[in-house]
Amino acid sequence: MNKTIRELGISIGFTPTGRWNKITDVPGVSVGHYTLNNRDIQTGVTAILPHQGNVFQEKLIASSHIINGFGKTAGTIQMKELGMLETPIVLTNTLSIGAAFDALVDYSLEKNSTIGRTTGTVNPIIGECNDMYLNDIRKQAVQKEHVSYALENTEIDFEEGAVGAGRGMLCYSLKGGIGSSSRVIKLSHGDYSIGVLTLTNFGKLSDLRVDGIPIGRKLRDHIALEEKEKDRGSVMIIVATDLPVSDRQLNRILKRSVTGLSRTGSIIGNGSGEIVLGFSTATRIPHEQAPSPLSIPAIHEEEIDVAFRAVGEATEEAVIESLLQAEPVTGRDGHTRPTLTELLQKYKQIL
C-alpha cells in the first residue's frame, strides 16, 4: 500500500478524521469492488451499501447535486424528487451503466418479492465516469455478475486507487481512481461522521494542488505527457453521514463538496461531469405506509456550518488519496499515465 497524505506529513483541514478515514466510518456503510485487469480491458465496478439491512424496505434520506452536468447517471431524478435512497449505489464506466442497472434491479428483486407485484418498481442509483483512455470502453466488458460480486462482497476497510470503477480512470493527467476520507463533527447532542468516496477522472496536471501547494505546476516542468492537457473527464462524489438531516439540509451539505474539489485545483471544466450523491443513515423510512405520521429528526440550521466544513475537507482529501493510492496501469493501445506517488518519490523536493 502506498503512503497516505497523512503519512507524508500533511493533514488536510482542521476537522478530525474517523478511525478508517474512509466513507465507512459512517456506521453501517460498506464498499465492494470488482476489478477487470486484462490488457486493453482496464475497468470495473464499485458498490456502496448504505446500511446492512434491506435498503428497499428501509429507505434513507438522500439527495443529489449537479455541479456540472456533463455526466450520465441513473435514478437521480426520483432520488432528488422524493429525497430517498432505496438501493445501494453502483459506480462504473459510462457505457456499463446498463449492466449495472440490470444487476441492481436483480439484486433488489431477489431481496423483495413484492416489487412489481403488490408494490411499485425500484429506483437503482448508478454513477459513471469515462475511462476510455486506458480501457477499451467499446467492449462493454462489465457484466451483471461483476456488479453482483461487488454488491455481495463489501468491506469496511476497502481498497483505494486503481480498483473497481477507478481502475481505468485518470485524474489531473495522472492515474486516478477511488479515494475516500471522513470527518467527525461534534455537536451538543452527539458526535457524527461525514464520509466521502470519490471516483476521480478530471483535471489537468498544471492545476493540481495538494494542501495549497501547486505541485502540479512543478511536476509539469519535469514530465512530458503523451497528449496536450485538457480539463475533461468527470468525478462522482458520494457523501454518507449519520447526521440527522432533512433532504433539503443534506442537499445544502452536498453543494459544499465543491469547496474541496476546487482546493485540489479543479475549475469544473465544460466537458467534465461533477455529480454528488449523498445519504443520511440517521433515519430509516419504512417502505410500507405507517398508521401514524413519520418523525424525521433534523439538526438546527445554525449547526450546519461544521458539516459544510467537514464535507469540503473530506472531499479534498479523498481526491488526493485517489491519486496517491493509484498504481501504474497500462491499458488500451499501450496507454499509461504516471502515478502521483512515483512522481513524488522521484522528485522529493516538490512536496
N, C-alpha and C positions, 0 to 999 in steps of 0.2 A: 504494500500500500504506500502511495506517495504521502509526503508530509502535507498536513492541512495548513491553512493560512495561519492558524494559531500556533502550530508547531514551528512555523517560520518566524514567530515572534510578533505577529500583527493581530490585534484584536479589533474587529470591525464594530464600531459604535460603542455604546455605553451600557446597554441592557444585557444582563447575564443570559447565558445560553442554558438550555436544558441538559440533561445527562448525556444524551447522544449527540446533541447539536444537530438534530435532524427533525423532519416533519413528524416522525414517530414519537417525539417527546410529548405529543398530544395523546393522552391515554386512549387506547383502542385502535389507533391508526397503524396500519402496516403496509409495506410496499413489496411488490414482487416484480421480477424481471424475466424476460426470455430474450436471449441474445442470439442473433444469427450472424455467424462469422465464417464466411466461406468465399474467398477470393473477391468477386465483384458484388457479393451479397453481404453488406455490412449495415444491418438494421436490427429492429427488434421491437419489443413491447414492454411498457412499464405500467403496472396496475397499482392503484392506490385504494385500499379498503378503508373507508371512513370509520367503521366500527366492526366488531367481530360478530355481530348478530345479523339478522335479516334486514338489509337496508331498505328493501321494498316495503316491508311491514312496519319498520321503524325508521321513518324518514328523518332527515336532518334539515335544519335551517341552512339555506345555501344562497349563493348569488354568483353572478359573473360580471366582469367588467372588460370592455374592449378599449385598450389603449390605442392600438392601430389595427384596423380590421382586415388587413391583408392575410387572412388565415381561414382555415376550413375546420369547423367543429361540428359535432352532433349533439343535440339535446339542450343547448344553452338557451334557446328561446323559451322553452317551457320552464326551465330552472329559474330564469330571471323573472318570468311572469308570476309563478307560484311561490317562489322563494324557498324551494325544497329540492333536496337531493334524494333520489330513490335507488341509485345503483352505485357501485364502485366507479371510479374514474379511470379510464384507459388512455394512455398516450402511445402514439406510434408515428409512422411516417405518413405523408399526405395521401398517398394512393392506397393505403391499407386501412383507411377509416371504415370501409365497408366490411372487411373481415372482422375488425374489432367490434363493430356494431352487431354483427351476426352472433359473435361469440358472447357478447354481453347480454344479448337477448336470450340465448340458450341458457346462460348462467342463471338469469332471472326466472325463466320458465321452469327450470329444474327445481328451484327452491320455492316456487309459488304456483301451485296448481290452479289457483283461481284466475290468474292472468288470462284474459281473452275468453273467459267463461262467465264467471259471476262478477268480475270487476273489469276495469279497463285494461289498457295495454301498459307498456313500461317505457320509460324515457331514459335510454342509455346516454351516458356522457362520455364523449370521445374528444381528445385534443390531438393536434398534429404539428409536426414541423417537416420541412422538405430536406431530405438527406441525399439528394440526387448526385452531389459531387463525389461522395465516397461510395454510395450504394447505387446499384442498378435498379432504380425505383420502378422502371417499366416492368420488371419481372414480377412485381407484386408478391414477393416471397413470403410475407407474413400470412400465416394461415390461422384459421379459427383455433386449432389445437395449441398454437403458440400463445395466443391470448388466454386460453383456458389455463394453461400451465402457470402463467404469471398470476392469474387470479387465485389459483389454488395453492400457490407456494409463496406466500408473503412473509416478510420478517420485520422485526423492529430495527435491527442493526443491518441494514441493507447496503449493497454496494453503490458507489457513485462513479461518475466518469463515463467511459465509453462502454456502457452496458445498457441492456434493454433498449428502450426507444432512443437513447442517446448514442447508440453505437456508431452511427454514421454522421453525427451532427458536427458542425463547425461553429466556433464562437470567437469573435474578434480575429478572424482569419487563422485561428489555431484550432486544435482539436477541442471540441466542446462535448456536451453530453448532459448527464444527470448530476445535479448538485442539490444540496439540502442544508438547511440551518434552522435553528429555533431560538426563541427568546422566551424568558419567563418574566411576566409582569406581576407586580404586587399591588393589590388594591385593598381597601379597608376590609372587604368581605372575603378575601382569599387570594391565593396565588393562581395564576393562569398561564397556560402555554400558548404560544403562537408559532406554528411551524410552517416552513416554506419548502417546496420542492420545485426546482426549475429544470426544464428541458431547453437547453440553450443552443441556438443556431442563428446568431445575429452578429452584427457589428463588424468593424474593420480594425485591424491591429493598431493603427496610429491613434485611435480613440481610447484604447484600453487604459483604465486607471485602477490601481489597487490601493485602497485606503487613501485615495487622493494623489498617489504617486503616478505620474504619467509614464508608466513603464512601457506602454505600447509604442510611444513615440521614440523611446530609447532603443527598444528592440528593433524597430523598423529600420534603424540605421545599420543593424548588424546582419539581418537576414533578407533574402530575396524571395518573394512569393512567386508562385507559378503563374499567377494572373493578376491583372490590375485589381486592386482592392475595391470592393463595392460593399456598401452597407445594405445587405439584403439577407433574408432568412426569416426567422421567427423565434419567439420564445413563448413557452407555456409556463405560467406561474400558478402553482397550486398552493393555496393557503388553507391550513387547518388550524382550528383553535377550540379550546374548551371554554372560552369566554362566553357568558350568556349575553347574546345579542339578538336583535331583530334582523331580518334580512336586509332592511334599509341600513342599519348600522354596519352590518357586515360588508355591504357594498361600499360604504364610505371607507372602511379599512382596506378593502381590496384596491381601491383607487390609489392609496398611498404607497403601494408596492412600486409605483413608477419612480419614487424618490430613490429607492435602492438601485433600480435599473439604471437610472441616469448617472448615479455616482460611479458606476463602473465604466461609464463613457458612452452609453447608448444615446443616440439622437432620435430614436424611434423613426427609422427611415421609411420612405414611401413603400418600398417593397417588402417590408418586414412586418409580420403579424405578431403583435404583442397582446396576448389574451390571458386574463386572470380568472381562475375559478376558485371558489372558496366555500367552506362549510364550517359550521359550529357543531360540536358534539354535545353541547350543554343541554339541549332539549331534543328528545326523540318524539316525533309526531306520528301517532298511530295511523296506519292506512285506513282502518275501519273507523267510521264515524262514531264518536263518543256521545253518550247521552247528555253530557254537560259541556259547557264551553272549555276550550283548551286554555291552559295557563302557561304562557311563554315568558320566562324572566328575561330581563334586559338591563344592562348597566345604564347608569345615568349618563347623559350626553357629556357632562363635564369630566367624565373619567376616560374618555375615548382617546385623548392625546397620547397616552402611553402605548396604546395599541397601534396608533399611527406610526410612532417612532419604531416600535418593535418590528412591524411588518417591513418597513423600509430597510432596517438593518439586516434582518434575516434574508431578504431578497438579495441585497448586495452580496452578502457572504455566500449564499447559495450559488450565485453566478460564478464567483471566484472559485468555489470548490469544484464546480463542474469542469473548470479549466485545469485546476491543479491535480485532480484525481484521474484525469483522462490519460489513457495510454496511447502510444502511437498506433495508427491504423492505416494500412494500405488497402485501397479498395478499387473501385471501377477504373479501368484503364490505367492502373498503377498510381492513381491519385493518392496523395498523402499530405498531411499537414503536421508541422511540429507541435509538441505539447508545451504548455507553459512551464511545466516542471523541468523538462530537459533544457529549455532555454535559460531558466533561472540558474540551473546548475552550471551551465556553460558561461553565462555572463553574470557572475555572482555580485558584481558591483552595482547592478541595476536596481535591485530591490533594497 
